[in-house]
Amino acid sequence: MRLFFPLQPTSLLGPDSLFGRWTIGRFQAFLGAGGLLCILGFSFALIYQMVTSSLSEAFARNAQLRAMAQANAISRLLDDAYLELEYLAQRPLSEAGVIAHFNAMPAEKRNRYGEVAFQGRTSGEYFVLVNVANTFVSLPAGQVHGNNGGIFSSIGSGSKAKEGEVRVGEPVEAAYVALPAPGGARSVAMHVIRLSMPVLGPDQQYQGQLVLSVNLQDMRNILSLYTSDQSPLYLLPQNNLHKKSFMFDLAGWLLFESANVEEPGMPLAVDRLRAGLRGDVGRPGFQEAFRPASDYHLYWTLVADVQAGHAGKMLSSEVFGKPDGNKQEFFLNYAPIVFHGHERTEKIVGGIGCFDSSSVLAAVKGKIVVHLFLIFLGIFFVLVFVLYLMGRRISKIIGKMAGELENKIHSDDSTPFAPASPYAELNRFQKSINILLLQLYMIRREIRRRDTTDADERMREKVNLDKVIAKDPALNPVMAASPLHGLVGAGPAIAELRQQLRKAAGVLADVLIIGETGTGKELTASAVHAMSYRAKGPFISISCGALDENLLMDALFGHVPGAFSEAHGERKGAFLAASGGTLLLDEIGNASPKVQQALLRALSVRRIVPLGSDREIAYDARVIAATNVDLLQTAISGQGFRDDLYYRLAVITINTPPLRRRKEDLPVLIRHFLEKNCQERGQPPIAVSRGALEKMLAYDWPGNVRELENCLIRSLTFVEGDVLLAQHILFNEAMPENPDNASLQGKRASGELISRRRPAEGEATVAAQEGEAIALNERQQAVWHLIMRQGSISRSEYQEALDTQISVRTAQYDLYDLVERGLLVKSGAGPSCRYTTVTAAD
């Protein structure tokens, strides 16, 4: 019990006010917190401004450096081409020699160049070489002056040519068809920049013009590299949609943009760059080029700066200055591409533009804010805590007494309060506190006693199950009062089951009932029989799991005299005995393959052949099969059940719902079983307490309705009055499944679970993995050596290995016991179920 005292309207700093009840340490920490907030807040703003300013400058410099680095890389590529031209011009030129020179280059360097051509002083003195699949081949004479004759269009007059002078052409597209290449003729299309140089003889006389083209795809791959996370200038992860580079010529034509660095062979394109822009598409000789309209002022300012040889950066919220463009801010950096030709003269051949999204900078600034804020909070709380400790040290004596008093109140401690104080006033105050503590303790004890008594009485009071059932809207009162052929329940699940039963009873087709153990599969089959026109005929149930193969065949199909050594008379079998009625095949999943084959034929032709007979006999019985396993899954996985037999049985499938999914039926079932058992015992009706009902509603009932009935029968044994209490409901103390192992089950019921232990002297044991010994019962001892020799065993093999006949349940119990104790591992289901030793399973 806690006591609450309302706040009284007093002065802010009076002894009874909120601040007046604070300790010195808390008050000092409160006053210091305001000053700390101001100081740390100002420091936070100043540091943030300094850091973000430097960071913005660093990002801008990095973006500008990336644009200049890309331009410089392309310039080096052109300079290398110039040096290659200069080298070739100084050597004797022949077609075979040039091919040998280029094919001797490393593949990566050779792939930079697309064409090599020489035009002499006479019209017949020429050759053209084209790079086909990274190998230079000679262009046939018929194609030299065809649609690609423009390769010599950049050659000017050679009368005034100077040695080493180079002319750089515009970017163009070159296409060749039916070129001779390894593997057959091929067509080639490329985008190139052509460099031409005059060839002079020893007497400085003009000999001809040499042309070398540089592949633009290599330049594009340079841009792709610098916009990826493989860039030498990689700073932070960025989205490539907001980070791209592009190349343009001096006329403002966009030639290509960066692409995925992992796909170097992609064709050149500016599709993403020009999306939503207005302008001209395609110029003569370069159909992929795009030139924005003249009203994109930012772009044309960039082009003018590059023409003047200037590099720079712009921060804009509009793509190329487009009025209706994307409003996200980004850095636009640019740099000219400079070609260093003869005598290191510089010539601008184009420019590089680079977008750098400022969203990354904003994300980094956000991280800085978070980190500074966390640091600020840490410093703030540390300083406030230090101030608090300083004030607490000052009020140590008073604080200690108040703390001990609060602990006694909250912990219900009635021992006398004795603070170590030398002051008489505090000693008198101590006596008063001790009296109050004792009175508070007595009051609390009385309240707890009353609460416990009230709760116990509520749990022990009788519950009117009829009223509980009537108040539940999910229950049908008519169904609750009239069970259908033994099917008790009034919830939606039972209502649907009843509807299925009525439909199944109205037809002659075979039925497959699927449900967990204890859900009433046999009762469901009996209800189908009782509601059908065969209700006056016999209802025969055969458990396929309780008999071995031969006995089951005899039980189902019967035999004629002399069928086997003990067959002295004739036996009709279940199929003929159920004539005019219904035959239930329970636990059909445990039937052996031989039995399944016989059943499939009997169901298909509606005839049987008794054992030892060669004459077929027609039968007139409806077949209902029941199982607690998924037969379809077992058939699909090849674990021992035939799929054709499944589809023959599952003409009509009925699923019996587990009890945990229809707990609304528990009051109806409890009422039914209590009335039934009280009548059978001849004792007066037994009521159910609220505690017992809540305990049963909270349980999941893995054994379903059968477990509920057994639980109530067992609980009625311990009832001494007329009310079933919660303590009478025993879920885990079931009767022994196997009479031979009653003592073992008794140990389990008392909490002494089966475990590895040291055996008594003379007791048979097996060695466990940990080196300990495990005791076995007599049956397990007799079969254990066979299990170890084979590595695994089935339930039927376990029965056959014993001289004495044991039931299926006993065999299953022994095998499950070995599984629980970690000696065997269960695999499979139905007839194919086997129990494998742990060593063999590993």
Secondary structure, DSSP 8 states (H G I E B T S, - for coil): -----------TTSTTSTGGGS-HHHHHHHHHHHHHHHHHHHHHHHHHHHHHHHHHHHHHHHHHHHHHHHHHHHHHHHHHHHHHHHHHHTS---HHHHHHHHHTS-HHHHTTEEEEEEEESSTT-EEEEEEETTEEEE--HHHHTTTTGGGGTT---STT--TT--EE---EEEEEEEE--TTS-EEEEEEEEEEEEEEE-TTS-EEEEEEEEEEHHHHHHHHHHHTSTT-TT--S---GGG--EEEE-TT--EEEE---TT-TT-----TTTTTT--EEEEETTEEEEEEE-TT-HHHHHHHHHHHTT--EEEEESSGGG-TTS----EEEEEEEEEEE-GGG-EEEEEEEEEEEETHHHHHHHHHHHHHHHHHHHHHHHHHHHHHHHHHHHHTHHHHHHHHHHHHHHHHT--S--------HHHHHHHHHHHHHHHHHHHHHHHHHHHHHHHHHHHHHSEE-HHHHHHH-TTS-HHHHHS-BTTB---SHHHHHHHHHHHHHHTS-S-EEEEE-TTS-HHHHHHHHHHHSTTTTS-EEEEETTTS-HHHHHHHHH-B-TTSSTT--S-B--HHHHTTTSEEEEETGGG--HHHHHHHHHHHHHSEE--BT----EE---EEEEEESS-HHHHHHTTSS--HHHHHHHTTEEEEE--GGG-GGGHHHHHHHHHHHHHHHHT----EEEHHHHHHHHH---TTHHHHHHHHHHHHHHH--SSEE-GGG--SS----SSGGGHHHHHHHHTT---------TT--EEE-TTS-EEE--HHHHHHHHHHHHHSEE-HHHHHHHSSS---HHHHHHHHHHHHHTTSEEEE--GGG-EEEEHHHH-
